[in-house]
Amino acid sequence: MNRNWEKRQNRKNMFLAGAKSAILTAAVIPVLGLAVHGLNKLGTVRVENYSVKNRFECAYCFNVPESNKYYYSTPIIFGDALNGCRQKEYYAASPWATYSLIAGAGVAGAVLYRRKQRQY
């Protein structure tokens, strides 16, 4: 009877470790998205149609309008924008990647907890 209780506690703790890992990853992803967004504006590029809303829409929504999936950038050299070098660039974000990363972090947290328990 004591063995069954131990197994249930280990499963519960393994689930909690996975949930903590997934929640932490879900909290870190938007912070990293904001950092990348801010760094792109600091570069030597003039951007048009570049918004945080569109970036996060691409990262979390499956039905994104095509016009919200990209922005235009123009390189700036010596303070002048290069005419004719306007490029269409897509946001490096996908809901498939975002949700897979969160789920993968949850599974990894649970597996690491289980390995840690087996060592002792």
BARO-341134 format. One record per residue (C-alpha): y, z, x; residue number from 1. Coordinates in Angstrom, 3 decimals, padded with zeros to 6 digits. Layout:
! residues N
<site><yy>Y</yy><zz>Z</zz><xx>X</xx><num>NUM</num></site>
...
END
This chain:
! residues 120
<site><yy>000.000</yy><zz>000.000</zz><xx>000.000</xx><num>1</num></site>
<site><yy>002.377</yy><zz>000.825</zz><xx>002.833</xx><num>2</num></site>
<site><yy>001.599</yy><zz>-002.549</zz><xx>004.438</xx><num>3</num></site>
<site><yy>002.646</yy><zz>-004.435</zz><xx>001.275</xx><num>4</num></site>
<site><yy>005.915</yy><zz>-002.537</zz><xx>001.162</xx><num>5</num></site>
<site><yy>006.555</yy><zz>-003.462</zz><xx>004.811</xx><num>6</num></site>
<site><yy>005.897</yy><zz>-007.140</zz><xx>004.100</xx><num>7</num></site>
<site><yy>008.319</yy><zz>-007.116</zz><xx>001.166</xx><num>8</num></site>
<site><yy>010.984</yy><zz>-005.414</zz><xx>003.273</xx><num>9</num></site>
<site><yy>010.521</yy><zz>-007.959</zz><xx>006.058</xx><num>10</num></site>
<site><yy>010.834</yy><zz>-010.858</zz><xx>003.596</xx><num>11</num></site>
<site><yy>013.911</yy><zz>-009.319</zz><xx>002.025</xx><num>12</num></site>
<site><yy>015.507</yy><zz>-008.738</zz><xx>005.427</xx><num>13</num></site>
<site><yy>014.588</yy><zz>-012.261</zz><xx>006.538</xx><num>14</num></site>
<site><yy>016.231</yy><zz>-013.675</zz><xx>003.396</xx><num>15</num></site>
<site><yy>019.334</yy><zz>-011.554</zz><xx>003.990</xx><num>16</num></site>
<site><yy>019.558</yy><zz>-012.718</zz><xx>007.617</xx><num>17</num></site>
<site><yy>019.370</yy><zz>-016.343</zz><xx>006.459</xx><num>18</num></site>
<site><yy>021.972</yy><zz>-015.757</zz><xx>003.748</xx><num>19</num></site>
<site><yy>024.345</yy><zz>-014.111</zz><xx>006.235</xx><num>20</num></site>
<site><yy>023.964</yy><zz>-017.031</zz><xx>008.605</xx><num>21</num></site>
<site><yy>024.602</yy><zz>-019.577</zz><xx>005.831</xx><num>22</num></site>
<site><yy>027.664</yy><zz>-017.691</zz><xx>004.554</xx><num>23</num></site>
<site><yy>029.112</yy><zz>-017.404</zz><xx>008.054</xx><num>24</num></site>
<site><yy>028.602</yy><zz>-021.127</zz><xx>008.628</xx><num>25</num></site>
<site><yy>030.153</yy><zz>-021.942</zz><xx>005.246</xx><num>26</num></site>
<site><yy>033.213</yy><zz>-019.900</zz><xx>006.259</xx><num>27</num></site>
<site><yy>033.537</yy><zz>-021.457</zz><xx>009.725</xx><num>28</num></site>
<site><yy>033.322</yy><zz>-025.114</zz><xx>008.623</xx><num>29</num></site>
<site><yy>036.695</yy><zz>-025.183</zz><xx>006.779</xx><num>30</num></site>
<site><yy>038.398</yy><zz>-023.422</zz><xx>009.690</xx><num>31</num></site>
<site><yy>037.076</yy><zz>-026.066</zz><xx>012.083</xx><num>32</num></site>
<site><yy>038.181</yy><zz>-028.799</zz><xx>009.653</xx><num>33</num></site>
<site><yy>041.726</yy><zz>-027.419</zz><xx>009.659</xx><num>34</num></site>
<site><yy>041.723</yy><zz>-027.203</zz><xx>013.453</xx><num>35</num></site>
<site><yy>040.600</yy><zz>-030.825</zz><xx>013.813</xx><num>36</num></site>
<site><yy>043.177</yy><zz>-031.893</zz><xx>011.252</xx><num>37</num></site>
<site><yy>045.974</yy><zz>-030.148</zz><xx>013.139</xx><num>38</num></site>
<site><yy>044.867</yy><zz>-031.474</zz><xx>016.527</xx><num>39</num></site>
<site><yy>044.908</yy><zz>-035.062</zz><xx>015.294</xx><num>40</num></site>
<site><yy>048.548</yy><zz>-034.684</zz><xx>014.233</xx><num>41</num></site>
<site><yy>049.495</yy><zz>-033.390</zz><xx>017.703</xx><num>42</num></site>
<site><yy>048.227</yy><zz>-036.489</zz><xx>019.479</xx><num>43</num></site>
<site><yy>050.054</yy><zz>-039.635</zz><xx>020.457</xx><num>44</num></site>
<site><yy>049.286</yy><zz>-041.324</zz><xx>017.158</xx><num>45</num></site>
<site><yy>051.364</yy><zz>-041.869</zz><xx>014.039</xx><num>46</num></site>
<site><yy>049.221</yy><zz>-041.383</zz><xx>010.951</xx><num>47</num></site>
<site><yy>049.671</yy><zz>-042.545</zz><xx>007.364</xx><num>48</num></site>
<site><yy>047.768</yy><zz>-041.321</zz><xx>004.291</xx><num>49</num></site>
<site><yy>046.466</yy><zz>-038.385</zz><xx>006.380</xx><num>50</num></site>
<site><yy>045.948</yy><zz>-035.273</zz><xx>004.263</xx><num>51</num></site>
<site><yy>043.971</yy><zz>-032.049</zz><xx>004.312</xx><num>52</num></site>
<site><yy>043.014</yy><zz>-032.638</zz><xx>000.668</xx><num>53</num></site>
<site><yy>041.364</yy><zz>-035.963</zz><xx>001.507</xx><num>54</num></site>
<site><yy>039.593</yy><zz>-034.477</zz><xx>004.549</xx><num>55</num></site>
<site><yy>038.053</yy><zz>-031.660</zz><xx>002.507</xx><num>56</num></site>
<site><yy>037.297</yy><zz>-033.974</zz><xx>-000.391</xx><num>57</num></site>
<site><yy>035.267</yy><zz>-036.126</zz><xx>002.029</xx><num>58</num></site>
<site><yy>033.501</yy><zz>-033.043</zz><xx>003.401</xx><num>59</num></site>
<site><yy>032.498</yy><zz>-031.441</zz><xx>000.084</xx><num>60</num></site>
<site><yy>032.504</yy><zz>-034.058</zz><xx>-002.727</xx><num>61</num></site>
<site><yy>029.937</yy><zz>-036.794</zz><xx>-003.261</xx><num>62</num></site>
<site><yy>032.087</yy><zz>-039.035</zz><xx>-005.500</xx><num>63</num></site>
<site><yy>035.150</yy><zz>-039.671</zz><xx>-003.350</xx><num>64</num></site>
<site><yy>037.335</yy><zz>-042.693</zz><xx>-004.122</xx><num>65</num></site>
<site><yy>037.266</yy><zz>-045.236</zz><xx>-001.313</xx><num>66</num></site>
<site><yy>041.019</yy><zz>-044.911</zz><xx>-000.730</xx><num>67</num></site>
<site><yy>040.595</yy><zz>-041.186</zz><xx>000.105</xx><num>68</num></site>
<site><yy>037.910</yy><zz>-041.761</zz><xx>002.750</xx><num>69</num></site>
<site><yy>040.227</yy><zz>-043.162</zz><xx>005.406</xx><num>70</num></site>
<site><yy>043.710</yy><zz>-043.045</zz><xx>006.883</xx><num>71</num></site>
<site><yy>045.753</yy><zz>-045.386</zz><xx>009.044</xx><num>72</num></site>
<site><yy>046.745</yy><zz>-044.621</zz><xx>012.619</xx><num>73</num></site>
<site><yy>049.151</yy><zz>-046.367</zz><xx>014.966</xx><num>74</num></site>
<site><yy>049.218</yy><zz>-045.520</zz><xx>018.691</xx><num>75</num></site>
<site><yy>052.525</yy><zz>-044.323</zz><xx>020.132</xx><num>76</num></site>
<site><yy>053.311</yy><zz>-045.169</zz><xx>023.751</xx><num>77</num></site>
<site><yy>056.487</yy><zz>-043.887</zz><xx>025.419</xx><num>78</num></site>
<site><yy>057.838</yy><zz>-042.814</zz><xx>022.024</xx><num>79</num></site>
<site><yy>057.449</yy><zz>-046.234</zz><xx>020.375</xx><num>80</num></site>
<site><yy>054.770</yy><zz>-047.180</zz><xx>017.863</xx><num>81</num></site>
<site><yy>052.788</yy><zz>-050.273</zz><xx>018.818</xx><num>82</num></site>
<site><yy>053.324</yy><zz>-052.837</zz><xx>016.093</xx><num>83</num></site>
<site><yy>050.213</yy><zz>-054.678</zz><xx>014.991</xx><num>84</num></site>
<site><yy>047.871</yy><zz>-051.935</zz><xx>016.244</xx><num>85</num></site>
<site><yy>047.467</yy><zz>-050.137</zz><xx>012.926</xx><num>86</num></site>
<site><yy>043.838</yy><zz>-049.039</zz><xx>012.593</xx><num>87</num></site>
<site><yy>041.866</yy><zz>-047.908</zz><xx>009.589</xx><num>88</num></site>
<site><yy>039.970</yy><zz>-044.731</zz><xx>010.530</xx><num>89</num></site>
<site><yy>037.503</yy><zz>-042.804</zz><xx>008.405</xx><num>90</num></site>
<site><yy>037.473</yy><zz>-039.008</zz><xx>008.229</xx><num>91</num></site>
<site><yy>034.579</yy><zz>-037.595</zz><xx>010.247</xx><num>92</num></site>
<site><yy>033.237</yy><zz>-035.617</zz><xx>007.305</xx><num>93</num></site>
<site><yy>030.380</yy><zz>-036.016</zz><xx>004.865</xx><num>94</num></site>
<site><yy>029.019</yy><zz>-033.730</zz><xx>002.136</xx><num>95</num></site>
<site><yy>025.489</yy><zz>-034.542</zz><xx>003.317</xx><num>96</num></site>
<site><yy>026.327</yy><zz>-033.230</zz><xx>006.780</xx><num>97</num></site>
<site><yy>028.255</yy><zz>-030.227</zz><xx>005.484</xx><num>98</num></site>
<site><yy>025.583</yy><zz>-028.967</zz><xx>003.105</xx><num>99</num></site>
<site><yy>022.766</yy><zz>-029.767</zz><xx>005.533</xx><num>100</num></site>
<site><yy>024.510</yy><zz>-027.761</zz><xx>008.232</xx><num>101</num></site>
<site><yy>024.909</yy><zz>-024.762</zz><xx>005.923</xx><num>102</num></site>
<site><yy>021.267</yy><zz>-024.925</zz><xx>004.784</xx><num>103</num></site>
<site><yy>020.071</yy><zz>-025.424</zz><xx>008.354</xx><num>104</num></site>
<site><yy>022.041</yy><zz>-022.404</zz><xx>009.520</xx><num>105</num></site>
<site><yy>020.432</yy><zz>-020.321</zz><xx>006.766</xx><num>106</num></site>
<site><yy>016.938</yy><zz>-021.396</zz><xx>007.734</xx><num>107</num></site>
<site><yy>017.695</yy><zz>-020.858</zz><xx>011.427</xx><num>108</num></site>
<site><yy>018.993</yy><zz>-017.356</zz><xx>010.730</xx><num>109</num></site>
<site><yy>015.829</yy><zz>-016.463</zz><xx>008.838</xx><num>110</num></site>
<site><yy>013.564</yy><zz>-017.934</zz><xx>011.539</xx><num>111</num></site>
<site><yy>015.424</yy><zz>-016.137</zz><xx>014.324</xx><num>112</num></site>
<site><yy>015.168</yy><zz>-012.859</zz><xx>012.417</xx><num>113</num></site>
<site><yy>011.425</yy><zz>-013.359</zz><xx>011.989</xx><num>114</num></site>
<site><yy>010.937</yy><zz>-014.144</zz><xx>015.685</xx><num>115</num></site>
<site><yy>012.933</yy><zz>-011.067</zz><xx>016.604</xx><num>116</num></site>
<site><yy>010.728</yy><zz>-008.902</zz><xx>014.365</xx><num>117</num></site>
<site><yy>007.524</yy><zz>-010.298</zz><xx>015.865</xx><num>118</num></site>
<site><yy>008.661</yy><zz>-009.401</zz><xx>019.371</xx><num>119</num></site>
<site><yy>008.794</yy><zz>-005.709</zz><xx>018.523</xx><num>120</num></site>
END
